[in-house]
Amino acid sequence: MALDLGDKWIGVAISDELGLLASAKPPIKRHSHSSDVERILDLTTTWDVEQIVVGLPLNMNASVGPQAEKTLKFVEDLKSEAPCNVTMWDERLTTQLAERLLIEQNVRRAKRKKVVDGLAAALILQGYLDHKQHTNSREDILMDDDKNLIGHGPEEEDEIITLTDEEGHEHEFVVVDVIEVEEQDYAILLPIDTSEDEEAEAVILRLEKDDDGDDILVDIEAEEEWEKVAQAYEELLDDDE
């Protein structure tokens, strides 16, 4: 079972018995710390849960912010009472991804608020299950080769970009994709500092080279050019689905 801890709701998802697929369940409305823990424990009994995976909302630079600190405190108390193992899983950008998937499916804003927590929990759990499955498969291959030590390569880090708006305020974005349209590269950015109640809107910038050959990001001024890139990105998302 996976949990996506929010201030008002706790997203919930469970896997099938084989631990291959995650599915969203109705979220838990938060009341008090003790009642929230009690409700989670009830679900572990009802569904015969063997492991709980809790999303840890780290900052994009992997540091622990206020929201992550609250999650760590909650997990500490949950571990002391849960009849099964409790694991934390990096959930950076999971809520934004869930919101984006719902928008792409033309889900109305009012309904998105009701299901985004469960979908975020399902994405957390699916990521954990896929990682576990991949790790187990890799271990089997290494054991077949009579290797006793199992190494794990470095994980690919998200690229963080800081942009300054017209009022001089700095905002951090994560580069989620780079696409090519008519032999020109474009960067797709998502804001990091989006609150839970806001929709994460993608920013598209043209990728060019300066006089020293370094990459720079340039605003797309022509509306026709922007529409072509936006359409190409939407088609890419559809193909991925």
C-alpha positions in Angstrom: 0.0 0.0 0.0 1.3 3.5 -0.9 0.4 6.7 0.9 0.7 10.3 -0.5 0.5 12.5 2.6 -1.1 15.9 2.0 -2.3 18.5 4.5 -6.0 17.8 3.8 -6.0 14.4 2.3 -3.9 11.2 2.3 -3.8 9.5 -1.2 -4.0 5.7 -1.0 -3.1 3.0 -3.5 -2.6 -0.7 -3.4 -0.9 -3.3 -5.6 -2.1 -6.6 -6.8 -1.0 -9.8 -5.0 1.9 -10.2 -7.3 3.2 -6.7 -6.6 3.2 -5.7 -10.3 0.4 -3.1 -10.7 -0.8 -0.3 -8.5 -4.3 1.0 -8.4 -5.7 4.1 -6.7 -8.2 3.9 -3.8 -10.4 6.5 -2.2 -8.3 9.0 -0.2 -8.4 9.5 3.6 -9.6 12.8 4.8 -7.3 14.1 7.5 -8.7 14.8 10.9 -6.0 14.3 13.6 -2.6 12.6 13.7 -3.9 9.7 15.8 -7.1 9.1 13.8 -5.1 9.3 10.5 -2.7 6.6 11.8 -5.6 4.5 13.1 -7.4 4.7 9.7 -4.2 3.5 7.9 -3.8 0.6 10.3 -7.4 -0.4 9.6 -6.7 -0.5 5.9 -3.5 -2.6 6.4 -5.7 -5.2 8.2 -8.6 -5.0 5.6 -6.2 -5.5 2.7 -3.7 -7.8 4.4 -0.9 -5.3 3.6 2.7 -6.6 3.9 4.4 -3.3 3.2 3.5 0.4 3.3 5.3 2.8 1.0 5.1 6.5 1.9 6.0 9.2 -0.6 8.7 11.6 0.7 8.3 15.1 -0.7 12.0 16.1 -0.9 13.0 19.4 -2.5 14.3 19.2 -6.0 17.9 19.4 -4.7 17.1 16.4 -2.5 17.2 18.5 0.7 14.5 18.0 3.4 12.0 20.9 3.6 9.1 21.6 5.9 6.7 19.2 4.2 9.3 16.4 4.2 9.9 16.9 7.9 6.2 16.5 8.6 6.2 13.3 6.6 9.2 11.9 8.4 7.6 12.6 11.8 4.3 10.9 10.6 6.3 7.9 9.3 8.2 7.6 12.6 4.9 7.3 14.5 3.4 5.0 11.9 6.4 2.6 12.1 5.9 2.3 15.9 2.4 0.9 15.4 2.2 -0.7 11.9 2.2 -4.5 11.8 4.3 -4.4 8.6 7.3 -2.7 7.1 7.1 1.0 6.3 9.3 2.3 3.5 9.8 5.9 2.2 10.0 6.6 -1.6 11.1 9.8 -3.3 7.9 11.4 -4.7 9.4 14.6 -6.3 7.0 15.9 -9.0 4.6 13.0 -8.5 1.6 15.3 -7.7 2.4 17.5 -10.7 2.6 14.4 -12.9 -0.7 13.2 -11.6 -2.3 16.6 -12.3 -0.8 16.7 -15.8 -2.2 13.2 -16.6 -5.7 14.2 -15.5 -5.5 17.4 -17.5 -4.5 15.4 -20.6 -7.5 13.2 -20.0 -9.8 16.3 -20.0 -10.8 15.7 -16.3 -12.6 18.7 -15.0 -10.9 20.7 -12.3 -13.4 19.9 -9.6 -13.1 16.2 -10.2 -9.3 16.4 -10.4 -9.1 17.6 -6.8 -11.0 14.5 -5.8 -8.8 11.9 -7.6 -5.4 13.5 -7.8 -4.3 12.3 -4.4 -5.1 8.7 -5.2 -3.5 8.9 -8.6 -0.3 10.4 -7.0 -0.2 7.5 -4.5 -0.6 5.0 -7.4 2.3 6.7 -9.2 4.4 6.4 -6.1 3.6 2.8 -5.7 4.0 1.9 -9.3 7.5 3.5 -9.3 8.4 1.5 -6.2 7.1 -1.7 -7.7 8.9 -1.2 -11.0 12.1 -0.4 -9.2 11.8 -3.5 -7.0 11.0 -5.7 -10.0 14.0 -4.3 -11.9 16.3 -4.7 -8.9 15.2 -8.3 -8.4 15.7 -9.1 -12.1 19.1 -7.6 -12.0 20.1 -9.6 -9.0 19.1 -12.8 -10.7 21.3 -12.0 -13.7 24.2 -11.2 -11.5 23.8 -14.3 -9.4 23.7 -16.4 -12.6 27.1 -14.8 -13.5 28.4 -15.9 -10.0 28.9 -12.3 -8.9 28.5 -11.8 -5.2 28.4 -7.9 -5.2 25.5 -6.1 -6.7 26.3 -2.6 -7.8 23.8 0.2 -8.4 24.7 2.9 -10.9 24.1 6.5 -10.1 20.5 7.7 -10.7 20.0 10.3 -13.4 19.4 13.6 -11.7 16.7 16.1 -12.9 18.2 19.3 -14.3 17.1 22.4 -12.4 16.8 25.8 -14.1 16.3 29.1 -12.3 14.4 31.8 -14.3 13.8 35.4 -13.3 10.4 37.0 -14.1 9.7 40.6 -15.1 9.5 41.6 -11.5 12.9 40.2 -10.6 11.6 37.2 -8.7 13.5 33.9 -9.2 11.6 30.7 -9.8 13.0 27.2 -10.1 12.0 24.8 -12.9 12.9 21.2 -13.6 13.6 20.2 -17.2 11.2 17.3 -17.9 12.0 16.9 -21.6 13.9 18.2 -24.6 12.1 17.8 -28.0 13.1 18.6 -31.6 10.7 20.3 -33.9 11.7 21.2 -37.5 15.4 20.7 -36.6 15.2 23.0 -33.6 15.5 21.8 -29.9 13.1 23.0 -27.3 13.1 22.5 -23.5 10.0 21.6 -21.6 10.0 23.0 -18.0 7.7 22.4 -15.0 7.8 24.8 -12.0 9.1 23.3 -8.7 7.4 25.8 -6.3 3.8 25.0 -7.3 1.5 24.5 -4.3 -0.9 21.6 -3.9 -3.8 23.8 -4.9 -2.2 25.1 -8.1 -1.9 23.5 -11.5 1.7 23.1 -12.7 1.8 24.7 -16.1 4.6 23.7 -18.5 6.9 26.4 -19.9 8.4 25.9 -23.3 11.7 27.6 -24.3 13.9 27.4 -27.4 17.3 25.9 -26.9 20.1 27.8 -28.6 23.9 28.3 -28.4 25.6 31.5 -27.4 28.9 32.8 -28.9 30.9 30.5 -26.6 28.9 27.4 -27.7 27.0 27.1 -24.4 23.3 26.2 -24.2 21.0 29.1 -23.5 17.2 29.2 -23.3 15.3 31.8 -25.3 11.6 32.8 -25.2 9.4 31.8 -28.1 8.0 35.1 -29.4 6.1 33.9 -32.4 2.7 32.4 -31.6 2.8 30.1 -34.6 6.1 28.6 -33.5 4.9 28.1 -29.9 1.7 26.3 -31.1 3.8 23.9 -33.3 6.0 23.0 -30.3 3.1 22.6 -28.0 1.3 20.4 -30.5 4.4 18.2 -30.9 4.8 17.8 -27.2 1.1 16.8 -26.8 1.6 14.2 -29.5 4.7 12.9 -27.8 2.7 12.5 -24.6 0.0 10.6 -26.4 2.5 8.3 -28.0 4.0 7.5 -24.5 0.6 6.7 -23.2 
